[in-house]
Amino acid sequence: MFGFPSGGAKKSFFASIALALLALVALWLGFRGSPPQHARDFEECAEQVQAKPPSNDERGASMTDCNARFAGRRKAGGGYTYFDFMQNRNFDIASPNPTPEESKQIDREYMVFLDAQRREAISAELAKRQNEQLRADLERALQAAVPPMVLTPNSPPTATKRPVDRSKSTRCEDGSLSCSWAKFSAAVKNAFVSSSRTSPNPMLVPD
């Protein structure tokens, strides 16, 4: 009859089975969660990931791995292109990933790009300073050509005194009360003087 191993052999047998099962589970999970390893470029890797039925999280992880594995993108007319976000430009490459020589060329272009950016910043700063200096010189020239205007308070013009016409001041207007009283007094005085001249003096008695 067939008998199970006993003692240490039995424990070793079950440990081997458990390790084999764990290896199979890990291999299955790794196969589900990783992108296809036999894809030729990013586009083929993405197509194979989309064709599989994993969950959204697993699909996102697989697409991230596709991006990490393939830097280039397939061109419509053949070949591949690589986008360098540091320079914001595309570079044509021959394979799904830049070759060492292509990577060196991209780095050299990046150094040229940085140098152009530095020169442009220096030129802009110089132009700004020149404009400020020109504006200051123009303001100084205008101040020297035109003297500053001094505002003084306006004094009222002095009225010219006219000579008083005394002949007009002695005249009397008919409509005034004082003038009427003066005329009445003068008329009474004249009548009294006239009557005293014409009538004999009663105090004088002829001899």
C-alpha beads as a LAMMPS data file, in Angstrom:
LAMMPS data file: protein, C-alpha beads

207 atoms
206 bonds

1 atom types
1 bond types

-500.0 500.0 xlo xhi
-500.0 500.0 ylo yhi
-500.0 500.0 zlo zhi

Masses

1 110.0

Atoms # bond

1 1 1 0.000 0.000 0.000
2 1 1 0.933 3.596 -0.628
3 1 1 1.798 5.546 2.469
4 1 1 2.423 9.248 3.146
5 1 1 5.830 10.223 4.259
6 1 1 6.062 10.722 7.954
7 1 1 7.922 13.124 10.179
8 1 1 10.310 15.633 8.562
9 1 1 9.717 14.249 5.062
10 1 1 5.983 15.009 5.349
11 1 1 6.623 18.596 6.377
12 1 1 9.099 19.075 3.547
13 1 1 6.596 17.700 1.031
14 1 1 3.838 20.137 2.055
15 1 1 6.281 23.061 2.131
16 1 1 7.328 22.320 -1.451
17 1 1 3.707 22.233 -2.596
18 1 1 2.976 25.541 -0.852
19 1 1 5.986 27.208 -2.455
20 1 1 4.958 25.963 -5.904
21 1 1 1.433 27.326 -5.461
22 1 1 2.755 30.710 -4.328
23 1 1 5.044 30.875 -7.351
24 1 1 2.153 30.143 -9.706
25 1 1 -0.035 32.814 -8.085
26 1 1 2.747 35.392 -8.275
27 1 1 3.421 34.540 -11.916
28 1 1 -0.273 34.856 -12.769
29 1 1 -0.644 38.185 -10.973
30 1 1 2.507 39.515 -12.575
31 1 1 1.268 38.491 -15.996
32 1 1 -2.055 40.266 -15.442
33 1 1 -0.592 43.466 -14.000
34 1 1 2.327 43.980 -16.398
35 1 1 2.120 45.154 -19.991
36 1 1 2.947 42.802 -22.840
37 1 1 6.655 42.126 -22.926
38 1 1 6.790 41.233 -26.626
39 1 1 5.413 44.567 -27.904
40 1 1 7.617 46.270 -30.488
41 1 1 6.723 49.876 -29.699
42 1 1 4.415 52.031 -27.606
43 1 1 1.465 51.797 -29.962
44 1 1 1.549 48.001 -30.038
45 1 1 1.984 47.874 -26.262
46 1 1 -1.033 50.142 -25.795
47 1 1 -3.151 48.039 -28.149
48 1 1 -2.354 44.857 -26.246
49 1 1 -3.128 46.512 -22.911
50 1 1 -6.484 47.723 -24.198
51 1 1 -7.306 44.260 -25.538
52 1 1 -6.845 42.655 -22.122
53 1 1 -9.703 42.735 -19.592
54 1 1 -7.987 43.950 -16.392
55 1 1 -9.477 46.561 -14.104
56 1 1 -8.995 50.281 -14.650
57 1 1 -6.242 50.480 -12.050
58 1 1 -4.331 47.615 -13.650
59 1 1 -4.815 49.115 -17.113
60 1 1 -3.467 52.446 -15.902
61 1 1 -0.407 50.780 -14.385
62 1 1 0.199 48.865 -17.607
63 1 1 -0.024 52.059 -19.702
64 1 1 2.438 53.758 -17.360
65 1 1 4.840 50.883 -17.914
66 1 1 4.383 51.200 -21.688
67 1 1 5.337 54.861 -21.451
68 1 1 8.434 53.976 -19.448
69 1 1 9.504 51.251 -21.885
70 1 1 9.019 53.239 -25.106
71 1 1 9.975 56.914 -25.336
72 1 1 9.274 57.334 -29.052
73 1 1 5.955 57.479 -30.870
74 1 1 5.234 55.962 -34.236
75 1 1 5.033 58.357 -37.194
76 1 1 2.456 58.002 -39.951
77 1 1 5.073 57.903 -42.706
78 1 1 7.389 55.487 -40.922
79 1 1 9.985 55.859 -38.233
80 1 1 9.503 57.384 -34.825
81 1 1 9.554 60.764 -33.133
82 1 1 10.650 61.724 -29.659
83 1 1 9.185 64.741 -27.840
84 1 1 11.529 66.543 -25.474
85 1 1 9.353 68.574 -23.106
86 1 1 12.384 70.520 -21.858
87 1 1 12.818 72.041 -25.324
88 1 1 9.175 71.745 -26.357
89 1 1 10.135 70.175 -29.687
90 1 1 10.173 66.813 -31.474
91 1 1 13.179 64.848 -32.690
92 1 1 13.107 62.165 -35.355
93 1 1 14.554 58.860 -34.189
94 1 1 14.999 55.577 -36.003
95 1 1 13.632 53.187 -33.361
96 1 1 11.007 53.229 -30.579
97 1 1 13.709 54.533 -28.223
98 1 1 16.537 56.977 -28.954
99 1 1 19.878 55.368 -29.612
100 1 1 22.890 56.520 -27.560
101 1 1 24.009 58.724 -30.441
102 1 1 20.530 60.205 -30.826
103 1 1 20.396 60.874 -27.072
104 1 1 23.721 62.731 -27.285
105 1 1 22.409 64.799 -30.185
106 1 1 19.266 65.678 -28.211
107 1 1 21.443 66.735 -25.267
108 1 1 23.583 68.932 -27.538
109 1 1 20.465 70.571 -28.930
110 1 1 19.301 71.185 -25.383
111 1 1 22.550 72.996 -24.551
112 1 1 22.074 75.176 -27.648
113 1 1 18.512 75.835 -26.531
114 1 1 19.663 76.920 -23.059
115 1 1 22.310 79.200 -24.546
116 1 1 19.720 80.836 -26.814
117 1 1 17.395 81.315 -23.854
118 1 1 20.212 82.924 -21.862
119 1 1 21.132 85.297 -24.707
120 1 1 17.492 86.240 -25.188
121 1 1 17.100 87.030 -21.485
122 1 1 20.271 89.166 -21.510
123 1 1 19.119 91.050 -24.614
124 1 1 15.724 91.727 -23.059
125 1 1 17.349 93.049 -19.878
126 1 1 19.701 95.308 -21.852
127 1 1 16.841 96.664 -23.944
128 1 1 14.859 97.400 -20.776
129 1 1 17.771 99.310 -19.211
130 1 1 18.375 101.282 -22.421
131 1 1 14.724 102.308 -22.560
132 1 1 14.804 103.432 -18.933
133 1 1 18.016 105.436 -19.515
134 1 1 16.595 107.041 -22.662
135 1 1 13.415 108.030 -20.823
136 1 1 15.441 109.567 -17.976
137 1 1 17.641 111.543 -20.419
138 1 1 14.572 112.825 -22.242
139 1 1 12.958 114.008 -19.014
140 1 1 16.148 115.841 -17.972
141 1 1 16.386 117.509 -21.392
142 1 1 12.789 118.709 -21.186
143 1 1 13.314 120.109 -17.683
144 1 1 16.420 121.983 -18.817
145 1 1 14.716 123.450 -21.924
146 1 1 11.514 124.622 -20.241
147 1 1 11.897 126.496 -16.907
148 1 1 9.471 125.460 -14.239
149 1 1 6.319 127.511 -14.109
150 1 1 5.856 129.449 -10.854
151 1 1 2.276 130.107 -9.920
152 1 1 1.704 133.410 -8.050
153 1 1 -1.604 134.500 -6.509
154 1 1 -3.493 137.005 -8.596
155 1 1 -4.006 140.364 -6.802
156 1 1 -7.134 142.371 -7.634
157 1 1 -6.450 145.371 -9.866
158 1 1 -6.197 148.723 -8.064
159 1 1 -9.160 150.878 -8.866
160 1 1 -8.195 154.268 -10.334
161 1 1 -9.767 157.033 -8.364
162 1 1 -11.464 159.574 -10.498
163 1 1 -11.404 163.231 -9.498
164 1 1 -14.572 164.253 -7.779
165 1 1 -16.600 166.693 -9.758
166 1 1 -17.555 169.169 -7.077
167 1 1 -19.911 170.991 -9.390
168 1 1 -21.986 167.845 -9.659
169 1 1 -21.835 167.262 -5.919
170 1 1 -23.337 170.696 -5.202
171 1 1 -26.222 170.072 -7.505
172 1 1 -29.426 168.943 -5.981
173 1 1 -31.686 166.393 -7.422
174 1 1 -35.360 167.336 -7.487
175 1 1 -36.523 164.049 -6.124
176 1 1 -34.588 164.168 -2.816
177 1 1 -36.150 165.462 0.442
178 1 1 -33.094 167.445 1.484
179 1 1 -33.007 169.223 -1.824
180 1 1 -36.703 170.224 -1.514
181 1 1 -36.160 171.573 2.023
182 1 1 -33.155 173.574 0.875
183 1 1 -35.137 175.123 -1.949
184 1 1 -38.026 175.951 0.427
185 1 1 -35.675 177.592 2.923
186 1 1 -33.980 179.621 0.201
187 1 1 -37.358 180.798 -1.155
188 1 1 -38.551 181.932 2.315
189 1 1 -35.293 183.746 2.946
190 1 1 -35.447 185.503 -0.393
191 1 1 -39.091 186.550 0.191
192 1 1 -38.274 187.934 3.616
193 1 1 -35.343 189.937 2.256
194 1 1 -37.407 191.245 -0.629
195 1 1 -40.282 192.374 1.623
196 1 1 -37.951 194.114 4.003
197 1 1 -36.486 196.170 1.198
198 1 1 -39.829 197.372 -0.221
199 1 1 -41.853 198.220 2.961
200 1 1 -40.999 201.270 5.163
201 1 1 -39.535 200.654 8.565
202 1 1 -42.303 201.237 11.157
203 1 1 -39.761 202.132 13.781
204 1 1 -38.621 205.173 11.831
205 1 1 -41.011 208.142 12.487
206 1 1 -40.530 211.089 10.205
207 1 1 -39.887 214.474 11.769

Bonds

1 1 1 2
2 1 2 3
3 1 3 4
4 1 4 5
5 1 5 6
6 1 6 7
7 1 7 8
8 1 8 9
9 1 9 10
10 1 10 11
11 1 11 12
12 1 12 13
13 1 13 14
14 1 14 15
15 1 15 16
16 1 16 17
17 1 17 18
18 1 18 19
19 1 19 20
20 1 20 21
21 1 21 22
22 1 22 23
23 1 23 24
24 1 24 25
25 1 25 26
26 1 26 27
27 1 27 28
28 1 28 29
29 1 29 30
30 1 30 31
31 1 31 32
32 1 32 33
33 1 33 34
34 1 34 35
35 1 35 36
36 1 36 37
37 1 37 38
38 1 38 39
39 1 39 40
40 1 40 41
41 1 41 42
42 1 42 43
43 1 43 44
44 1 44 45
45 1 45 46
46 1 46 47
47 1 47 48
48 1 48 49
49 1 49 50
50 1 50 51
51 1 51 52
52 1 52 53
53 1 53 54
54 1 54 55
55 1 55 56
56 1 56 57
57 1 57 58
58 1 58 59
59 1 59 60
60 1 60 61
61 1 61 62
62 1 62 63
63 1 63 64
64 1 64 65
65 1 65 66
66 1 66 67
67 1 67 68
68 1 68 69
69 1 69 70
70 1 70 71
71 1 71 72
72 1 72 73
73 1 73 74
74 1 74 75
75 1 75 76
76 1 76 77
77 1 77 78
78 1 78 79
79 1 79 80
80 1 80 81
81 1 81 82
82 1 82 83
83 1 83 84
84 1 84 85
85 1 85 86
86 1 86 87
87 1 87 88
88 1 88 89
89 1 89 90
90 1 90 91
91 1 91 92
92 1 92 93
93 1 93 94
94 1 94 95
95 1 95 96
96 1 96 97
97 1 97 98
98 1 98 99
99 1 99 100
100 1 100 101
101 1 101 102
102 1 102 103
103 1 103 104
104 1 104 105
105 1 105 106
106 1 106 107
107 1 107 108
108 1 108 109
109 1 109 110
110 1 110 111
111 1 111 112
112 1 112 113
113 1 113 114
114 1 114 115
115 1 115 116
116 1 116 117
117 1 117 118
118 1 118 119
119 1 119 120
120 1 120 121
121 1 121 122
122 1 122 123
123 1 123 124
124 1 124 125
125 1 125 126
126 1 126 127
127 1 127 128
128 1 128 129
129 1 129 130
130 1 130 131
131 1 131 132
132 1 132 133
133 1 133 134
134 1 134 135
135 1 135 136
136 1 136 137
137 1 137 138
138 1 138 139
139 1 139 140
140 1 140 141
141 1 141 142
142 1 142 143
143 1 143 144
144 1 144 145
145 1 145 146
146 1 146 147
147 1 147 148
148 1 148 149
149 1 149 150
150 1 150 151
151 1 151 152
152 1 152 153
153 1 153 154
154 1 154 155
155 1 155 156
156 1 156 157
157 1 157 158
158 1 158 159
159 1 159 160
160 1 160 161
161 1 161 162
162 1 162 163
163 1 163 164
164 1 164 165
165 1 165 166
166 1 166 167
167 1 167 168
168 1 168 169
169 1 169 170
170 1 170 171
171 1 171 172
172 1 172 173
173 1 173 174
174 1 174 175
175 1 175 176
176 1 176 177
177 1 177 178
178 1 178 179
179 1 179 180
180 1 180 181
181 1 181 182
182 1 182 183
183 1 183 184
184 1 184 185
185 1 185 186
186 1 186 187
187 1 187 188
188 1 188 189
189 1 189 190
190 1 190 191
191 1 191 192
192 1 192 193
193 1 193 194
194 1 194 195
195 1 195 196
196 1 196 197
197 1 197 198
198 1 198 199
199 1 199 200
200 1 200 201
201 1 201 202
202 1 202 203
203 1 203 204
204 1 204 205
205 1 205 206
206 1 206 207
